[in-house]
Amino acid sequence: MSTAFVPRQPQQTPAGTPPAEPPPTAPHASEATRLLCAGTYLDSGYRDKVIEELHLNEQRIVAPSFGFDAARVLAHALRARRLELTWAGAILGLWVVGAVLTQGVLALFIVPSLYLAVARWIRGRGEQPLYRRVPAFLVRWYGRVIFAFLLVVTVIAAFGGGDEEDVYGSSYDSYGSSGLYGDGFSDSPSLSDWLVLGFDDLGSLIEPWQAWATLFLFVLIALCIAAQRGQFARVMAAELSPQRFPDAAGDPAERAEGQRFQRLKERVRLEQHAPLIMYHEGRPFCGAGAAYETWVLAVELRPDEMKKQQPLGNRIVLEKIRPLLEQLRLPAEYAGNLGRDRLRRLEIDECVFLPAEGLRRREEAPYTPHAFEEHRARAVEEGAEKRRHFLRIRVGGWEEELVVTVFVRIHTQGRMLTLEVAPHVLTPVREDFKNADRTAHRFRHNSPLGKAAWAVVRVPGSAVGSLVPLGKGVGYVWRLLTGGYAGALPDGPAVSVRELGSVAVGSLFQEMDVSRYLKSVQDRVANGVRAALAESGYQTGEFVQKIVNISKGGVNIDRVDSSTFAVGSHATASSTTTTGGASPQKGNPTDGNG
């Protein structure tokens, strides 16, 4: 059975009729939201950051959510943490109870578990330099060797070890009447004391019932590890499956009890898609992704002597831009029902940025429609510094995994027109999150032997591996009770959970789409501004020249007659006067490339 998510293709329609477009996907049901929810089960580091930003720091206003629902990601992050703590408590409980029942034999295996945990800490996440990988490799294999040694000793003891008479007869003289506690050994035998002895001698120090109890507890721990993975696989096949995920009302994570979660969930959903954006001064575009070739253009408003001047304001220019942008939604004339382009879903709205500083409570943020309209009316014609008005153009491609947002701001003052264009790109979701369906499918359909092997190799590190999330859980509760977050002054968003779950660079196809979206939008914006200048009776030559310069990424020279120019850091130029027609030089024609 294939688990790949294939977007619904447009259905054929009779000739001459516009193609039937399916309704837009709600943010809470988007593929990006589903993959981010799956990521909270796969990556504990990502899950902790989501909970810290959206649940612990409740004084922080949430970053804008483009094409996804942060509240639903938080719901699954909290649920994933509850499940992890439950299983970690069960596994750690087996270690503690087993250490007591086996009279300390099982406790010996905590030493290699600690080595494996230290190796993971040294190695870190992602690609790491050689000076971290080498010691991590050595520590990891040292822990594995110790665990294997102790396991072999336990198996030997379970099947009778050595001959008791031979052991006591041959070993008494060497170790003294007290066995391990005689001359040459400390009263509390260390790991080095154990390694000095042979397998038979060590096996004789462990009673068979202790060895069998230890092996039985290892089986129980492996079953818990496998059951935990199986639960994740069932979640991916049920509420996080592409078929059932759009039903938010039936999602168990959404129905979780807890007054704090329900209150914050409603608050996040009020703020994340609002046209009024409360921002932190150092991170104004948090949530929109990485800046992509931001540019500012300023031209002087020079009257055209052949035309009558008309009033030119910021709103007039914006109203000229909007219809041109809306035309991008129209399919090609001959595309018919085969046309499928994300520009047909292009979204255009206006937003106002306000600083979060100065608010006394998070609930005081002016998210009502009346308050927004008042801010928009006042901000659209002002230069301002902290309050800023933008025309926002958004294109969500690749099932909302690739989001291109262009913020456009127009300002006219002192017979100058300033055009600010700030494109931002949200790159696709992390590869391991996108492979969550494959990971769960492979585990569900694996053989019993394969599942057992997967769980057994994780038993050695399970002791410390279970202690870490429990320690984090205790630390989180302590911070929640003593941090004073509930009464803290409101603050703008620190991070975006969407940006945290994104890759650094998309594929070549996605980069091509980003370039196409941006060029289409920026071209329409430039044409709109040029049309507004021309219709208001102003010259457009300087504006067109600067737009060409910016679009080409260099200097554009439209006319070189009787001109002197040079290209390059060490180039020189001289001027010569000719009486006849100029003829181009042969060999190296000047084409602007140097």
N, C-alpha and C positions, 0 to 999 in steps of 0.2 A: 504493500500500500504506500503510495507516495504521500509525503507530508509537505511538499513544497506548496507555498501559498501563491496561487495564480490569480492575478487581478481579473475581475469580470471584464470581458471584452464587450465593446458596443455591438448591439444586435443590428442586423440589416433592416432597413426600412425601405418602403417603396420609393422609387425614383422621384426626385423633385421635392421630397420632404426633408426637413432638417434631421440630422441624426439624433436619435433618442439618447440623451445623456442620463445615466443613473444619478439618483440624488447624491449630493455630497456626503461623504462619510463624516459622522460626528466625531469630534476629537476624542471622546471617551472610547470610541470603537475603532480608532485608526490602528493600522499595523504598527506604527511607531510606538503607540501606547502599549500594545500587546507585547512587543519585544522588550520594552523597558520593564514591564511587569515581570516578564520571565527572567530578566537579568537580576532582579532582586533575590531570586532563589539560587542563582548560579554564583554570584559574586558577593560575598559578605562585606567586602570593602565598599562597594557601590551601595549596597543596602544601608550600611551605617551612615553614609553621607546623605542619602535621601532622608532618613529619619532625623538626622541631626538638623538638616536645613529646614524641613517642613514640619517637624513635630516637636523637637526640643526647642529650637529658637523660634518660638511662636511670636516674638516681637517683629520678626522679619517679614516683610511683605513678599509674596511669592513673585518670582520672575515671570514675565509673559510666557505663555505656553503656546508655541506655534505648532499646530497640527497634532497635539497630544493633550492628555489630561493628567496633570501632575497629581491631582487628588487620588486618582485610581492607582497611580504608581505608588503613592504613599500607602494606600490601603493594602496592597500586596507586599510592600516592604515590611509593614508591621506584622502581617500574617506570616511571612517567611521567617521573620525573627522569632515569632512565637513557636513555630514548628521547630526551628533550629534549637531553641532553648529547651524544648521538651525532649528532643532526641539527645541533646548533649547531656541533660540531666540524667536520662536513662543510662547512657553509656558510661558516664562518670560514676553513677551509682553502682553499676556492675563492677567497675574497677575497685571501688572502695569496699563493697561487700565481699568481693572475691579476695581482696588482700587480707581481710579478716578471716574468712572461712578457710583459706589455704595457709593460714599462719605465716603470712609474709612472702610466700613463694610468688604470688602474682605481683606483689609490689616490686620485685626485682626487675620486672619488665618495664617499669616506669622510667628507668634510667635510659634505655635506648629510645623510648618515646620522647624524652626530653631532648636527646641529641637530634632527632628528626625535626622537632619543632624549631630548634636553634638553626638548623640547616635551612629551613624555609625562611626564617627571619633574615638570615645572611643573604640568601639568594634574592629575596625581594620579588617584585612583580615585573613582568615584561622583560625586555632585553636589558641585561646588566653587563657591566664591564668585567674583564677577566679576573680582576682582583677580588671580585665578589663570587664569581662562579666557581673558582677553584677551591677556596676554603669551604664553600657550601657543599661541593661535591665530596670533599674529604670527610667532613663531619657527617654528612648523610650516610655514606657507606660505612663509616665507623659505627654508627648507630645500628645499621642493618646487620652488620657482622655480629655485634653483641646480641641483638635480638635472636638471630639465627642460632648462635651458640647456646643461649639460654633455652631456646625452644628444643634443640636437640637433646640437651640435658634432661628437660622435662619429659620428653618422649621416652628416653632410656629409663628414667625412673618409673614412668607409668607401666612399663613392661617388665619391671623387676630389677632394673639396674644391674649391678654386679652381684656376685655371690657374697652374702652378708659375712660369712665366716672369713672368706678371703680378704674382704675389705678390712674387717677389723683386725685380721691377723697381719696383713701386710702393711696396713696404714698406721697401725698403732705406734710402731717404733718411729715412724717418720713424723707423725703429727702429735704424738704424745697421747696420754690417756684421755685428754679432753678433746680429741679430734681437732677440729679447726681452731679451737681456743687454746691449744698448747703453745709450746715455744715456737717462735718464728711467725706467729700470727697474732693479730690484735684481738682483743676481746670482742669487738664488733667487726666481723670480717668484711672487708671492702671488696669491690669488684676485682681488683688485682689479685686478692687472695683466691677468689673463685677461679680466675683464669689460670693460676698456677696448677690447680688440681686437674686431673684427667676426667674424661667423661664418666667413666665407671665410678670413680671416687665421688664426683659430684652427685651422680645419680643415687648413690647410697645415702646421701644426706637428705634427700627428699622422699617422703613416704609415697607409696604408690597412690594412695587415695588423694594426697595433695596434688600429685601430678595430673590425675584424671580430673579433679575438680578444676584445676587451672585450664586444661584443654577444653573442658565443657564451657567454662566461662568465656573462653576465646570464641567458641562457636556462637554463644549468645550475643557477644559484642558484634561479631560479623553479621549476624541476622539483623541486629538493630541498624547497622550501617546500610545493609541492603534494603531494609524496609524504609529507611529515610530516603534513599534514592528512588525507591519505587513510589513513594508518595509524591515526589517531584514529578515523576513520569506521569502519574495519574492526574495531577493538576494540569500538566501540559495537554493531556488528552481530553480534559473536561472543560473547566471554566476558562482556561487560556488557549483553547483550540480556536482556530480561525472561524469555525462554525458557531461556537457558543459565546465567544468573547463579546460580540456586540450587545448581548443581553446583560447590561450592567445590573439590572434589578435582580437577576438570578446569581450574581457573583457573591460567593460566601464572604469574600474579603470586604465587600461594600457593606455588608450587614453586621460587621463586627461591633460588639458592644464596647462602650467606652465613651464617656461624655466628652473627654478632651479630643479624641479622634473625630467624632461626629461634628464637633464645633469647628475644628480646624479644616475638616473636609469641606464644609459649606463655605468657609472663609476663602479657602484656596480657589474654589470654583467661582466665587464672586470676583476675585481679583485677576485671575490668570488670563482671561480673555477680554478684560475691560479696555476700552479705548483710552482711558486715563491710566498712565503708567507712572507709578511712584518708584523713583529710582534712587540708587546710592550715587553720590557725587563722583566717586571713583570708577563706577561701573554702570554708566547710563544705558548701554544697550545690552545688559545682561539678559540672556535668554534668546537673543536673536542669532547667536553664533559668532563666527569670526568675521572681523571687518575685511572687506574685499575691495581694494582699490577705491577708497574714499577720496572724493575730490571736491573742491570748492572753486567756483568761477565767479568773478566779479567783472562787470562791464559798465561803462558809463552810458547813461541814457542820453543819446544825442538825437535831437529832433530831426526828422526828415523834412526838408524844406518843401517837398512835393506833396506832403500829406498834412492833414489837420491833426494836431495833438489831442488825444483823449486821456482822461484820467487812467492811471495805471497803478493798481494796488496788488497786494499779494493774493487776495481772493480772486481777482480777475485773471491772473496768470494761472492759478490752480484750476479754475474752471475751464481754461483752454486745454490744460494737460489731460484732465480726466476723460473727456470723450475719445481722445486719441488712444489712451491706454485701454479703454473699454473695447475698442476695435480689435485689439489683440485676441479677444475671445472668439471672434468670428472664424469659422473654419475656412480652409481654402475653397475657392469657388467650385472646383472640380473634385474636391475630396469626397463629397457626399457622405455616405454613412461609414466610410473607411477612415475618416478623420479622427485621430486620437492624439490630442496634444494637451499637456498640462496647462498651457496658456489659456485654454478654454475655461479653466477653473480659476483664472486669475482673480484675486481679491483686492479691492481698492477701498480704503477707508482713511479716515483722519484720526490721528492720535495726538495727545498732549502729554508731554513729559513734565512731571512735577517732582521736586526733591522731597524725600521722605523726612528730612530734617525739619524739626519744628512741630511735628505732630506729638501730641501727648498720649494718645491711644491709637492702636491700629484701626479701631473701628471708626475713627474720625476721618479717615481718608475719604475724599468726596467722590464716591463712585455712583451717586445718583445721576440719572440722565440730565436733570436740570443743572446740576453742578458742572457736569462735563460740557454742556452746551455753553454755559457762561464762560468757562475757561477757554473753550475753543474760539468763541467770538472775540475774546480779548487777546488771545495769544497769536492768532493768525496774522495780525497786522503789526505785531511788535517785534523788535529785534531781540530784546531780552537776553538773559544769560542762563538763568536757572529754569524758567518755564519756557518750553519750546513746543512749537506746533510743527507737525510733519504730515505730509501726505504719505501714506504707507501702502506699498504695493507688495503683495505676497504671492509667490508661486510655490505650491507644494507638489513636488515630484516624487516618483518612486514610492508611491503609497505613503506620502508624508514623511519619508525618511530623508529626503533631500529638500530642504526648505530654503528658498531664496527670498529675502526681504530687502526691499529698497526703500529707504527713508529719503524723502525729498522735501526740502525747505526752501521757500522763496522769501526774499526780503528786499524791499525797495525803500531806499532812504538817501537823501542828499544827492538826488539825480544819479544814483548808482543802483544797479540790480545785482543782487548776490544770489547765486544758485548753489545750494549745498546738496550733494548726493552721497548718501552713506549706505552702500550695499553691504549686506551681511548674509552669510551662508551657514546654515546648519548642516553639517555633514552627516552621512548615514549612521545608523546605530552600529555598535560594536559587533564584530564578526561572531564572537562567542555567544552573544545574545541572539543573533540571527540564526545561529545553529542550534538553538534550544530545542526546536521540534525534532531535529535529527538526533540530538543527544538523548532525548526522552524516548524516541521511537526505537533507537538502537538498544537501549537498556530493556525496554518492555519486551522486545522480541528476541532478546538474547537467550541462550540456553541456560538451564540451571547451573551448569558447570561454569559458564561464562560469568553469570551473576555472582556465583560463589568466589570465583577468582578475583573479580573486581572488588568485592568486599574484603577478602582476606588480606590483600596487599595493603589495605588501609587500616587494619587492626593495629599494627605497631605504633602508629602516630595518633591513635584515637584517644589516648589518655590525656595528653596535653592538648590535643586538638579539641576535646570537649571542654576542657577547663577554660580555654581562651574565650569562647563566646559567653560562657557563664560569667566570667570576670568582666567582660564588656557590659553584660546586662546589669550587673550590680553597679558598675561605674556609671551607667546611663541613669539608673534610678537615683543614684546619689546626686548627680548633676541636676536632674530634674527637680529634686526636692530642695537643693541648696543653691542652685544657680541664680534664682530670682528672675527667670526669663518671663514669667507671667506679668510681672510689674515693670519690666524694662521699657525704656522709650522705644518707639517704633524705629525701624531701620529698613533701608532698602535691601533688596536681595543680595546675598553674598555669592551664590553660585546658582546655576541652572541645572536641575537634574537631567534635563535633556542634553545639555552640553557635556555633562559628566559621562553620559552613556554613549558618546559619539566617537567615531574614529577620527584620526588626525587628517587623513586625506581620503577622498573617495576614489572610485575607479575612473578610468579614462572616459568611459561613457558619461559618467556623472559630471566630470569636469567639463565635458563638451556641452552638456545640458545647462550647467551653470553659466557658461559663457554665452550660450544662446539666449537664455532668459534675460541676462543682464544687458546684453547688447540690444535686445528688442525693447526692453523697458526704457533704457537710457536714451535710445534714439527717439522714442515717442515723447519723452520728457523734453528733450532738446527741441524737437519740432513744435511742441506746444508753447514753449517759452518764445521761440522765434516768431510764431504766429501772433502771440500776444503783443510782442514788440512792434511787429509790422502793423497790426490793426490799430494800435494806439498811437501810431504816427512817429515811431522811432526807427532809427537806422539799425539794421541787423548784421551788417558786414563784420564788425568786430566780434560780435557774439558767435557767428558762424565760424569764423577763423579760429577762435579759441576752442570751440567744440571739436573742430577737426584736429587741432593740436593734441587735445586730451585723448581723443579716441584712437589716435595713431601712436600715442605714447612718446611723441617727440615733437620737433618743430616742423611745421608745415609752411612752405614758401610757395605762395600762389603765383608770384610774378618775380622774375629775376632780371628783367630788362634794365640796363644801366645800373645794376646793383653789384655790390661786392659782398661775398660771403665765403665762409670757410666752415668745414665740418671736421671735427676731431680735436683732441686736446692739444696736439702739436701742429695743427694746420695753420697756414698763413694764406693771406689773400691780397691781391693787388688789383688796381683798377686801370683799365686801358680804354682809350676813347677810339671808337671806330666811326668812320664816315659812311661806310656802306652797311649793307645788311650783315648781321652777325651770323657766323656759321659755327655750328657746334664743333668742338674739338673731337678728334678721333682717339680711340684707344680707351679712355676712361671717362665716359659720360657721367655727369653729376646726376645721381638719382636719389640723393638724400640718405644713402646708406654709408657714405664715407668711402 
